[in-house]
Amino acid sequence: MIIDQLTQNGIMDPGMLYEAPFTDLHSDGLDGMFNNDADIEGIITIVSEFNKGADVKFGAA
């Protein structure tokens, strides 16, 4: 799903990992799918790196 999102849009707000369709797989989103904090942080880092290439910022200013 992450690959699909990045392929379709070129960017992805990491916050989406805690919304549908990711919460359709587990109600806690990314946290529920992975038990290891390092894995979770790694995935968020990878998604954020794609966004850097597009010079896009998400979340609070």
mmCIF file as Biopython writes it, N, C-alpha, C and O atoms, coordinates in Angstrom:
data_model
#
loop_
_atom_site.group_PDB
_atom_site.id
_atom_site.type_symbol
_atom_site.label_atom_id
_atom_site.label_alt_id
_atom_site.label_comp_id
_atom_site.label_asym_id
_atom_site.label_entity_id
_atom_site.label_seq_id
_atom_site.pdbx_PDB_ins_code
_atom_site.Cartn_x
_atom_site.Cartn_y
_atom_site.Cartn_z
_atom_site.occupancy
_atom_site.B_iso_or_equiv
_atom_site.auth_seq_id
_atom_site.auth_asym_id
_atom_site.pdbx_PDB_model_num
ATOM 1   N N  . MET A ? 1  ? 0.818  -1.201 0.000  1.0 0.0 1  A 1 
ATOM 2   C CA . MET A ? 1  ? 0.000  0.000  0.000  1.0 0.0 1  A 1 
ATOM 3   C C  . MET A ? 1  ? 0.859  1.262  0.000  1.0 0.0 1  A 1 
ATOM 4   O O  . MET A ? 1  ? 0.504  2.256  -0.633 1.0 0.0 1  A 1 
ATOM 5   N N  . ILE A ? 2  ? 1.984  1.225  0.705  1.0 0.0 2  A 1 
ATOM 6   C CA . ILE A ? 2  ? 2.884  2.377  0.714  1.0 0.0 2  A 1 
ATOM 7   C C  . ILE A ? 2  ? 3.435  2.599  -0.693 1.0 0.0 2  A 1 
ATOM 8   O O  . ILE A ? 2  ? 3.456  3.727  -1.187 1.0 0.0 2  A 1 
ATOM 9   N N  . ILE A ? 3  ? 3.872  1.536  -1.323 1.0 0.0 3  A 1 
ATOM 10  C CA . ILE A ? 3  ? 4.417  1.635  -2.681 1.0 0.0 3  A 1 
ATOM 11  C C  . ILE A ? 3  ? 3.352  2.168  -3.635 1.0 0.0 3  A 1 
ATOM 12  O O  . ILE A ? 3  ? 3.642  3.020  -4.476 1.0 0.0 3  A 1 
ATOM 13  N N  . ASP A ? 4  ? 2.130  1.676  -3.512 1.0 0.0 4  A 1 
ATOM 14  C CA . ASP A ? 4  ? 1.043  2.151  -4.368 1.0 0.0 4  A 1 
ATOM 15  C C  . ASP A ? 4  ? 0.825  3.648  -4.180 1.0 0.0 4  A 1 
ATOM 16  O O  . ASP A ? 4  ? 0.675  4.386  -5.153 1.0 0.0 4  A 1 
ATOM 17  N N  . GLN A ? 5  ? 0.810  4.089  -2.934 1.0 0.0 5  A 1 
ATOM 18  C CA . GLN A ? 5  ? 0.592  5.510  -2.628 1.0 0.0 5  A 1 
ATOM 19  C C  . GLN A ? 5  ? 1.713  6.364  -3.220 1.0 0.0 5  A 1 
ATOM 20  O O  . GLN A ? 5  ? 1.452  7.397  -3.836 1.0 0.0 5  A 1 
ATOM 21  N N  . LEU A ? 6  ? 2.955  5.930  -3.030 1.0 0.0 6  A 1 
ATOM 22  C CA . LEU A ? 6  ? 4.088  6.696  -3.555 1.0 0.0 6  A 1 
ATOM 23  C C  . LEU A ? 6  ? 4.115  6.671  -5.082 1.0 0.0 6  A 1 
ATOM 24  O O  . LEU A ? 6  ? 4.474  7.666  -5.712 1.0 0.0 6  A 1 
ATOM 25  N N  . THR A ? 7  ? 3.741  5.553  -5.673 1.0 0.0 7  A 1 
ATOM 26  C CA . THR A ? 7  ? 3.707  5.447  -7.135 1.0 0.0 7  A 1 
ATOM 27  C C  . THR A ? 7  ? 2.640  6.361  -7.716 1.0 0.0 7  A 1 
ATOM 28  O O  . THR A ? 7  ? 2.875  7.029  -8.723 1.0 0.0 7  A 1 
ATOM 29  N N  . GLN A ? 8  ? 1.484  6.396  -7.095 1.0 0.0 8  A 1 
ATOM 30  C CA . GLN A ? 8  ? 0.379  7.202  -7.617 1.0 0.0 8  A 1 
ATOM 31  C C  . GLN A ? 8  ? 0.595  8.696  -7.406 1.0 0.0 8  A 1 
ATOM 32  O O  . GLN A ? 8  ? 0.246  9.502  -8.268 1.0 0.0 8  A 1 
ATOM 33  N N  . ASN A ? 9  ? 1.173  9.070  -6.256 1.0 0.0 9  A 1 
ATOM 34  C CA . ASN A ? 9  ? 1.246  10.488 -5.898 1.0 0.0 9  A 1 
ATOM 35  C C  . ASN A ? 9  ? 2.660  11.053 -5.805 1.0 0.0 9  A 1 
ATOM 36  O O  . ASN A ? 9  ? 2.838  12.271 -5.804 1.0 0.0 9  A 1 
ATOM 37  N N  . GLY A ? 10 ? 3.657  10.191 -5.729 1.0 0.0 10 A 1 
ATOM 38  C CA . GLY A ? 10 ? 5.032  10.652 -5.605 1.0 0.0 10 A 1 
ATOM 39  C C  . GLY A ? 10 ? 5.422  11.069 -4.205 1.0 0.0 10 A 1 
ATOM 40  O O  . GLY A ? 10 ? 6.607  11.193 -3.897 1.0 0.0 10 A 1 
ATOM 41  N N  . ILE A ? 11 ? 4.429  11.288 -3.350 1.0 0.0 11 A 1 
ATOM 42  C CA . ILE A ? 11 ? 4.639  11.675 -1.963 1.0 0.0 11 A 1 
ATOM 43  C C  . ILE A ? 11 ? 3.609  10.963 -1.094 1.0 0.0 11 A 1 
ATOM 44  O O  . ILE A ? 11 ? 2.632  10.401 -1.589 1.0 0.0 11 A 1 
ATOM 45  N N  . MET A ? 12 ? 3.852  11.001 0.208  1.0 0.0 12 A 1 
ATOM 46  C CA . MET A ? 12 ? 2.890  10.410 1.133  1.0 0.0 12 A 1 
ATOM 47  C C  . MET A ? 12 ? 3.094  11.022 2.510  1.0 0.0 12 A 1 
ATOM 48  O O  . MET A ? 12 ? 4.209  11.018 3.032  1.0 0.0 12 A 1 
ATOM 49  N N  . ASP A ? 13 ? 2.047  11.537 3.089  1.0 0.0 13 A 1 
ATOM 50  C CA . ASP A ? 13 ? 2.104  12.031 4.463  1.0 0.0 13 A 1 
ATOM 51  C C  . ASP A ? 13 ? 2.276  10.826 5.371  1.0 0.0 13 A 1 
ATOM 52  O O  . ASP A ? 13 ? 1.423  9.938  5.362  1.0 0.0 13 A 1 
ATOM 53  N N  . PRO A ? 14 ? 3.359  10.759 6.165  1.0 0.0 14 A 1 
ATOM 54  C CA . PRO A ? 14 ? 3.543  9.617  7.068  1.0 0.0 14 A 1 
ATOM 55  C C  . PRO A ? 14 ? 2.367  9.398  8.022  1.0 0.0 14 A 1 
ATOM 56  O O  . PRO A ? 14 ? 2.151  8.284  8.497  1.0 0.0 14 A 1 
ATOM 57  N N  . GLY A ? 15 ? 1.616  10.450 8.298  1.0 0.0 15 A 1 
ATOM 58  C CA . GLY A ? 15 ? 0.433  10.324 9.142  1.0 0.0 15 A 1 
ATOM 59  C C  . GLY A ? 15 ? -0.626 9.407  8.558  1.0 0.0 15 A 1 
ATOM 60  O O  . GLY A ? 15 ? -1.468 8.874  9.281  1.0 0.0 15 A 1 
ATOM 61  N N  . MET A ? 16 ? -0.577 9.227  7.233  1.0 0.0 16 A 1 
ATOM 62  C CA . MET A ? 16 ? -1.528 8.335  6.585  1.0 0.0 16 A 1 
ATOM 63  C C  . MET A ? 16 ? -1.357 6.887  7.035  1.0 0.0 16 A 1 
ATOM 64  O O  . MET A ? 16 ? -2.270 6.076  6.888  1.0 0.0 16 A 1 
ATOM 65  N N  . LEU A ? 17 ? -0.186 6.566  7.581  1.0 0.0 17 A 1 
ATOM 66  C CA . LEU A ? 17 ? 0.071  5.202  8.051  1.0 0.0 17 A 1 
ATOM 67  C C  . LEU A ? 17 ? -0.809 4.844  9.246  1.0 0.0 17 A 1 
ATOM 68  O O  . LEU A ? 17 ? -0.865 3.687  9.663  1.0 0.0 17 A 1 
ATOM 69  N N  . TYR A ? 18 ? -1.495 5.845  9.790  1.0 0.0 18 A 1 
ATOM 70  C CA . TYR A ? 18 ? -2.384 5.641  10.937 1.0 0.0 18 A 1 
ATOM 71  C C  . TYR A ? 18 ? -3.837 5.928  10.577 1.0 0.0 18 A 1 
ATOM 72  O O  . TYR A ? 18 ? -4.672 6.167  11.449 1.0 0.0 18 A 1 
ATOM 73  N N  . GLU A ? 19 ? -4.126 5.899  9.273  1.0 0.0 19 A 1 
ATOM 74  C CA . GLU A ? 19 ? -5.478 6.115  8.757  1.0 0.0 19 A 1 
ATOM 75  C C  . GLU A ? 19 ? -5.817 4.987  7.783  1.0 0.0 19 A 1 
ATOM 76  O O  . GLU A ? 19 ? -4.967 4.165  7.441  1.0 0.0 19 A 1 
ATOM 77  N N  . ALA A ? 20 ? -7.074 4.965  7.344  1.0 0.0 20 A 1 
ATOM 78  C CA . ALA A ? 20 ? -7.473 3.994  6.327  1.0 0.0 20 A 1 
ATOM 79  C C  . ALA A ? 20 ? -6.681 4.263  5.059  1.0 0.0 20 A 1 
ATOM 80  O O  . ALA A ? 20 ? -6.464 5.432  4.741  1.0 0.0 20 A 1 
ATOM 81  N N  . PRO A ? 21 ? -6.249 3.292  4.340  1.0 0.0 21 A 1 
ATOM 82  C CA . PRO A ? 21 ? -6.564 1.871  4.426  1.0 0.0 21 A 1 
ATOM 83  C C  . PRO A ? 21 ? -5.649 1.088  5.377  1.0 0.0 21 A 1 
ATOM 84  O O  . PRO A ? 21 ? -5.855 -0.108 5.587  1.0 0.0 21 A 1 
ATOM 85  N N  . PHE A ? 22 ? -4.639 1.755  5.953  1.0 0.0 22 A 1 
ATOM 86  C CA . PHE A ? 22 ? -3.716 1.050  6.841  1.0 0.0 22 A 1 
ATOM 87  C C  . PHE A ? 22 ? -4.403 0.571  8.116  1.0 0.0 22 A 1 
ATOM 88  O O  . PHE A ? 22 ? -4.060 -0.482 8.653  1.0 0.0 22 A 1 
ATOM 89  N N  . THR A ? 23 ? -5.371 1.343  8.596  1.0 0.0 23 A 1 
ATOM 90  C CA . THR A ? 23 ? -6.116 0.916  9.781  1.0 0.0 23 A 1 
ATOM 91  C C  . THR A ? 23 ? -7.114 -0.189 9.448  1.0 0.0 23 A 1 
ATOM 92  O O  . THR A ? 23 ? -7.682 -0.804 10.350 1.0 0.0 23 A 1 
ATOM 93  N N  . ASP A ? 24 ? -7.329 -0.442 8.164  1.0 0.0 24 A 1 
ATOM 94  C CA . ASP A ? 24 ? -8.164 -1.581 7.783  1.0 0.0 24 A 1 
ATOM 95  C C  . ASP A ? 24 ? -7.439 -2.892 8.079  1.0 0.0 24 A 1 
ATOM 96  O O  . ASP A ? 24 ? -8.069 -3.916 8.342  1.0 0.0 24 A 1 
ATOM 97  N N  . LEU A ? 25 ? -6.094 -2.845 8.033  1.0 0.0 25 A 1 
ATOM 98  C CA . LEU A ? 25 ? -5.293 -4.037 8.332  1.0 0.0 25 A 1 
ATOM 99  C C  . LEU A ? 25 ? -5.139 -4.241 9.835  1.0 0.0 25 A 1 
ATOM 100 O O  . LEU A ? 25 ? -5.123 -5.375 10.314 1.0 0.0 25 A 1 
ATOM 101 N N  . HIS A ? 26 ? -5.026 -3.147 10.574 1.0 0.0 26 A 1 
ATOM 102 C CA . HIS A ? 26 ? -4.953 -3.193 12.038 1.0 0.0 26 A 1 
ATOM 103 C C  . HIS A ? 26 ? -5.438 -1.850 12.557 1.0 0.0 26 A 1 
ATOM 104 O O  . HIS A ? 26 ? -5.055 -0.808 12.025 1.0 0.0 26 A 1 
ATOM 105 N N  . SER A ? 27 ? -6.259 -1.857 13.570 1.0 0.0 27 A 1 
ATOM 106 C CA . SER A ? 27 ? -6.862 -0.620 14.077 1.0 0.0 27 A 1 
ATOM 107 C C  . SER A ? 27 ? -5.827 0.400  14.545 1.0 0.0 27 A 1 
ATOM 108 O O  . SER A ? 27 ? -6.120 1.595  14.577 1.0 0.0 27 A 1 
ATOM 109 N N  . ASP A ? 28 ? -4.634 -0.043 14.905 1.0 0.0 28 A 1 
ATOM 110 C CA . ASP A ? 28 ? -3.569 0.864  15.340 1.0 0.0 28 A 1 
ATOM 111 C C  . ASP A ? 28 ? -2.650 1.278  14.194 1.0 0.0 28 A 1 
ATOM 112 O O  . ASP A ? 28 ? -1.609 1.895  14.422 1.0 0.0 28 A 1 
ATOM 113 N N  . GLY A ? 29 ? -3.030 0.942  12.971 1.0 0.0 29 A 1 
ATOM 114 C CA . GLY A ? 29 ? -2.228 1.307  11.819 1.0 0.0 29 A 1 
ATOM 115 C C  . GLY A ? 29 ? -0.855 0.664  11.868 1.0 0.0 29 A 1 
ATOM 116 O O  . GLY A ? 29 ? -0.722 -0.515 12.194 1.0 0.0 29 A 1 
ATOM 117 N N  . LEU A ? 30 ? 0.156  1.438  11.544 1.0 0.0 30 A 1 
ATOM 118 C CA . LEU A ? 30 ? 1.525  0.939  11.474 1.0 0.0 30 A 1 
ATOM 119 C C  . LEU A ? 30 ? 1.979  0.319  12.792 1.0 0.0 30 A 1 
ATOM 120 O O  . LEU A ? 30 ? 2.642  -0.718 12.792 1.0 0.0 30 A 1 
ATOM 121 N N  . ASP A ? 31 ? 1.630  0.943  13.908 1.0 0.0 31 A 1 
ATOM 122 C CA . ASP A ? 31 ? 2.032  0.422  15.226 1.0 0.0 31 A 1 
ATOM 123 C C  . ASP A ? 31 ? 1.468  -0.963 15.491 1.0 0.0 31 A 1 
ATOM 124 O O  . ASP A ? 31 ? 2.105  -1.773 16.165 1.0 0.0 31 A 1 
ATOM 125 N N  . GLY A ? 32 ? 0.301  -1.240 14.977 1.0 0.0 32 A 1 
ATOM 126 C CA . GLY A ? 32 ? -0.309 -2.542 15.185 1.0 0.0 32 A 1 
ATOM 127 C C  . GLY A ? 32 ? 0.235  -3.622 14.271 1.0 0.0 32 A 1 
ATOM 128 O O  . GLY A ? 32 ? 0.147  -4.811 14.575 1.0 0.0 32 A 1 
ATOM 129 N N  . MET A ? 33 ? 0.801  -3.197 13.145 1.0 0.0 33 A 1 
ATOM 130 C CA . MET A ? 33 ? 1.325  -4.171 12.188 1.0 0.0 33 A 1 
ATOM 131 C C  . MET A ? 33 ? 2.759  -4.581 12.499 1.0 0.0 33 A 1 
ATOM 132 O O  . MET A ? 33 ? 3.204  -5.653 12.089 1.0 0.0 33 A 1 
ATOM 133 N N  . PHE A ? 34 ? 3.481  -3.731 13.223 1.0 0.0 34 A 1 
ATOM 134 C CA . PHE A ? 34 ? 4.874  -4.019 13.563 1.0 0.0 34 A 1 
ATOM 135 C C  . PHE A ? 34 ? 5.060  -3.869 15.066 1.0 0.0 34 A 1 
ATOM 136 O O  . PHE A ? 34 ? 4.556  -2.920 15.666 1.0 0.0 34 A 1 
ATOM 137 N N  . ASN A ? 35 ? 5.780  -4.801 15.673 1.0 0.0 35 A 1 
ATOM 138 C CA . ASN A ? 35 ? 6.020  -4.765 17.113 1.0 0.0 35 A 1 
ATOM 139 C C  . ASN A ? 35 ? 7.313  -4.049 17.471 1.0 0.0 35 A 1 
ATOM 140 O O  . ASN A ? 35 ? 7.513  -3.651 18.619 1.0 0.0 35 A 1 
ATOM 141 N N  . ASN A ? 36 ? 8.183  -3.888 16.495 1.0 0.0 36 A 1 
ATOM 142 C CA . ASN A ? 36 ? 9.509  -3.344 16.730 1.0 0.0 36 A 1 
ATOM 143 C C  . ASN A ? 36 ? 9.523  -1.851 16.398 1.0 0.0 36 A 1 
ATOM 144 O O  . ASN A ? 36 ? 9.255  -1.465 15.261 1.0 0.0 36 A 1 
ATOM 145 N N  . ASP A ? 37 ? 9.836  -1.010 17.391 1.0 0.0 37 A 1 
ATOM 146 C CA . ASP A ? 37 ? 9.865  0.436  17.161 1.0 0.0 37 A 1 
ATOM 147 C C  . ASP A ? 37 ? 10.864 0.818  16.069 1.0 0.0 37 A 1 
ATOM 148 O O  . ASP A ? 37 ? 10.624 1.764  15.318 1.0 0.0 37 A 1 
ATOM 149 N N  . ALA A ? 38 ? 11.976 0.099  15.972 1.0 0.0 38 A 1 
ATOM 150 C CA . ALA A ? 38 ? 12.976 0.397  14.949 1.0 0.0 38 A 1 
ATOM 151 C C  . ALA A ? 38 ? 12.398 0.184  13.552 1.0 0.0 38 A 1 
ATOM 152 O O  . ALA A ? 38 ? 12.696 0.954  12.639 1.0 0.0 38 A 1 
ATOM 153 N N  . ASP A ? 39 ? 11.573 -0.852 13.374 1.0 0.0 39 A 1 
ATOM 154 C CA . ASP A ? 39 ? 10.927 -1.099 12.083 1.0 0.0 39 A 1 
ATOM 155 C C  . ASP A ? 39 ? 9.962  0.038  11.743 1.0 0.0 39 A 1 
ATOM 156 O O  . ASP A ? 39 ? 9.930  0.521  10.611 1.0 0.0 39 A 1 
ATOM 157 N N  . ILE A ? 40 ? 9.186  0.452  12.728 1.0 0.0 40 A 1 
ATOM 158 C CA . ILE A ? 40 ? 8.210  1.526  12.525 1.0 0.0 40 A 1 
ATOM 159 C C  . ILE A ? 40 ? 8.928  2.814  12.147 1.0 0.0 40 A 1 
ATOM 160 O O  . ILE A ? 40 ? 8.552  3.480  11.182 1.0 0.0 40 A 1 
ATOM 161 N N  . GLU A ? 41 ? 9.955  3.160  12.902 1.0 0.0 41 A 1 
ATOM 162 C CA . GLU A ? 41 ? 10.719 4.375  12.616 1.0 0.0 41 A 1 
ATOM 163 C C  . GLU A ? 41 ? 11.400 4.286  11.254 1.0 0.0 41 A 1 
ATOM 164 O O  . GLU A ? 41 ? 11.490 5.284  10.539 1.0 0.0 41 A 1 
ATOM 165 N N  . GLY A ? 42 ? 11.873 3.109  10.896 1.0 0.0 42 A 1 
ATOM 166 C CA . GLY A ? 42 ? 12.506 2.913  9.594  1.0 0.0 42 A 1 
ATOM 167 C C  . GLY A ? 42 ? 11.547 3.164  8.450  1.0 0.0 42 A 1 
ATOM 168 O O  . GLY A ? 42 ? 11.904 3.813  7.467  1.0 0.0 42 A 1 
ATOM 169 N N  . ILE A ? 43 ? 10.338 2.656  8.571  1.0 0.0 43 A 1 
ATOM 170 C CA . ILE A ? 43 ? 9.327  2.860  7.527  1.0 0.0 43 A 1 
ATOM 171 C C  . ILE A ? 43 ? 8.978  4.338  7.404  1.0 0.0 43 A 1 
ATOM 172 O O  . ILE A ? 43 ? 8.877  4.867  6.297  1.0 0.0 43 A 1 
ATOM 173 N N  . ILE A ? 44 ? 8.795  4.996  8.532  1.0 0.0 44 A 1 
ATOM 174 C CA . ILE A ? 44 ? 8.477  6.426  8.515  1.0 0.0 44 A 1 
ATOM 175 C C  . ILE A ? 44 ? 9.637  7.217  7.899  1.0 0.0 44 A 1 
ATOM 176 O O  . ILE A ? 44 ? 9.409  8.168  7.152  1.0 0.0 44 A 1 
ATOM 177 N N  . THR A ? 45 ? 10.858 6.832  8.203  1.0 0.0 45 A 1 
ATOM 178 C CA . THR A ? 45 ? 12.035 7.498  7.629  1.0 0.0 45 A 1 
ATOM 179 C C  . THR A ? 45 ? 12.079 7.330  6.116  1.0 0.0 45 A 1 
ATOM 180 O O  . THR A ? 45 ? 12.354 8.286  5.391  1.0 0.0 45 A 1 
ATOM 181 N N  . ILE A ? 46 ? 11.811 6.130  5.641  1.0 0.0 46 A 1 
ATOM 182 C CA . ILE A ? 46 ? 11.817 5.876  4.194  1.0 0.0 46 A 1 
ATOM 183 C C  . ILE A ? 46 ? 10.762 6.728  3.496  1.0 0.0 46 A 1 
ATOM 184 O O  . ILE A ? 46 ? 11.041 7.346  2.468  1.0 0.0 46 A 1 
ATOM 185 N N  . VAL A ? 47 ? 9.563  6.762  4.046  1.0 0.0 47 A 1 
ATOM 186 C CA . VAL A ? 47 ? 8.493  7.571  3.449  1.0 0.0 47 A 1 
ATOM 187 C C  . VAL A ? 47 ? 8.899  9.045  3.464  1.0 0.0 47 A 1 
ATOM 188 O O  . VAL A ? 47 ? 8.681  9.757  2.483  1.0 0.0 47 A 1 
ATOM 189 N N  . SER A ? 48 ? 9.481  9.502  4.559  1.0 0.0 48 A 1 
ATOM 190 C CA . SER A ? 48 ? 9.905  10.900 4.671  1.0 0.0 48 A 1 
ATOM 191 C C  . SER A ? 48 ? 10.994 11.242 3.661  1.0 0.0 48 A 1 
ATOM 192 O O  . SER A ? 48 ? 11.025 12.358 3.142  1.0 0.0 48 A 1 
ATOM 193 N N  . GLU A ? 49 ? 11.885 10.301 3.376  1.0 0.0 49 A 1 
ATOM 194 C CA . GLU A ? 49 ? 12.949 10.530 2.391  1.0 0.0 49 A 1 
ATOM 195 C C  . GLU A ? 49 ? 12.369 10.752 0.995  1.0 0.0 49 A 1 
ATOM 196 O O  . GLU A ? 49 ? 12.880 11.579 0.240  1.0 0.0 49 A 1 
ATOM 197 N N  . PHE A ? 50 ? 11.320 10.030 0.650  1.0 0.0 50 A 1 
ATOM 198 C CA . PHE A ? 50 ? 10.661 10.259 -0.635 1.0 0.0 50 A 1 
ATOM 199 C C  . PHE A ? 50 ? 10.100 11.679 -0.685 1.0 0.0 50 A 1 
ATOM 200 O O  . PHE A ? 50 ? 10.178 12.347 -1.716 1.0 0.0 50 A 1 
ATOM 201 N N  . ASN A ? 51 ? 9.544  12.128 0.413  1.0 0.0 51 A 1 
ATOM 202 C CA . ASN A ? 51 ? 8.960  13.466 0.464  1.0 0.0 51 A 1 
ATOM 203 C C  . ASN A ? 51 ? 10.027 14.546 0.343  1.0 0.0 51 A 1 
ATOM 204 O O  . ASN A ? 51 ? 9.771  15.601 -0.238 1.0 0.0 51 A 1 
ATOM 205 N N  . LYS A ? 52 ? 11.217 14.300 0.883  1.0 0.0 52 A 1 
ATOM 206 C CA . LYS A ? 52 ? 12.300 15.292 0.778  1.0 0.0 52 A 1 
ATOM 207 C C  . LYS A ? 52 ? 12.642 15.560 -0.677 1.0 0.0 52 A 1 
ATOM 208 O O  . LYS A ? 52 ? 12.914 16.698 -1.060 1.0 0.0 52 A 1 
ATOM 209 N N  . GLY A ? 53 ? 12.626 14.510 -1.485 1.0 0.0 53 A 1 
ATOM 210 C CA . GLY A ? 53 ? 12.923 14.677 -2.904 1.0 0.0 53 A 1 
ATOM 211 C C  . GLY A ? 53 ? 11.912 15.569 -3.600 1.0 0.0 53 A 1 
ATOM 212 O O  . GLY A ? 53 ? 12.229 16.212 -4.600 1.0 0.0 53 A 1 
ATOM 213 N N  . ALA A ? 54 ? 10.709 15.609 -3.079 1.0 0.0 54 A 1 
ATOM 214 C CA . ALA A ? 54 ? 9.646  16.453 -3.643 1.0 0.0 54 A 1 
ATOM 215 C C  . ALA A ? 54 ? 9.568  17.800 -2.930 1.0 0.0 54 A 1 
ATOM 216 O O  . ALA A ? 54 ? 8.756  18.649 -3.298 1.0 0.0 54 A 1 
ATOM 217 N N  . ASP A ? 55 ? 10.417 18.004 -1.899 1.0 0.0 55 A 1 
ATOM 218 C CA . ASP A ? 55 ? 10.439 19.222 -1.104 1.0 0.0 55 A 1 
ATOM 219 C C  . ASP A ? 55 ? 9.049  19.546 -0.539 1.0 0.0 55 A 1 
ATOM 220 O O  . ASP A ? 55 ? 8.556  20.667 -0.660 1.0 0.0 55 A 1 
ATOM 221 N N  . VAL A ? 56 ? 8.435  18.528 0.083  1.0 0.0 56 A 1 
ATOM 222 C CA . VAL A ? 56 ? 7.119  18.669 0.670  1.0 0.0 56 A 1 
ATOM 223 C C  . VAL A ? 56 ? 7.229  18.421 2.172  1.0 0.0 56 A 1 
ATOM 224 O O  . VAL A ? 56 ? 7.939  17.521 2.621  1.0 0.0 56 A 1 
ATOM 225 N N  . LYS A ? 57 ? 6.503  19.247 2.943  1.0 0.0 57 A 1 
ATOM 226 C CA . LYS A ? 57 ? 6.486  19.064 4.392  1.0 0.0 57 A 1 
ATOM 227 C C  . LYS A ? 57 ? 5.049  18.812 4.826  1.0 0.0 57 A 1 
ATOM 228 O O  . LYS A ? 57 ? 4.113  19.435 4.326  1.0 0.0 57 A 1 
ATOM 229 N N  . PHE A ? 58 ? 4.894  17.889 5.763  1.0 0.0 58 A 1 
ATOM 230 C CA . PHE A ? 58 ? 3.567  17.554 6.290  1.0 0.0 58 A 1 
ATOM 231 C C  . PHE A ? 58 ? 3.544  17.869 7.776  1.0 0.0 58 A 1 
ATOM 232 O O  . PHE A ? 58 ? 4.593  17.994 8.409  1.0 0.0 58 A 1 
ATOM 233 N N  . GLY A ? 59 ? 2.356  17.995 8.326  1.0 0.0 59 A 1 
ATOM 234 C CA . GLY A ? 59 ? 2.210  18.181 9.763  1.0 0.0 59 A 1 
ATOM 235 C C  . GLY A ? 59 ? 2.287  19.644 10.149 1.0 0.0 59 A 1 
ATOM 236 O O  . GLY A ? 59 ? 2.109  20.542 9.325  1.0 0.0 59 A 1 
ATOM 237 N N  . ALA A ? 60 ? 2.561  19.858 11.438 1.0 0.0 60 A 1 
ATOM 238 C CA . ALA A ? 60 ? 2.606  21.215 11.986 1.0 0.0 60 A 1 
ATOM 239 C C  . ALA A ? 60 ? 3.753  22.005 11.393 1.0 0.0 60 A 1 
ATOM 240 O O  . ALA A ? 60 ? 4.782  21.444 11.015 1.0 0.0 60 A 1 
ATOM 241 N N  . ALA A ? 61 ? 3.566  23.303 11.318 1.0 0.0 61 A 1 
ATOM 242 C CA . ALA A ? 61 ? 4.588  24.206 10.741 1.0 0.0 61 A 1 
ATOM 243 C C  . ALA A ? 61 ? 5.807  24.310 11.603 1.0 0.0 61 A 1 
ATOM 244 O O  . ALA A ? 61 ? 6.748  25.025 11.258 1.0 0.0 61 A 1 
#
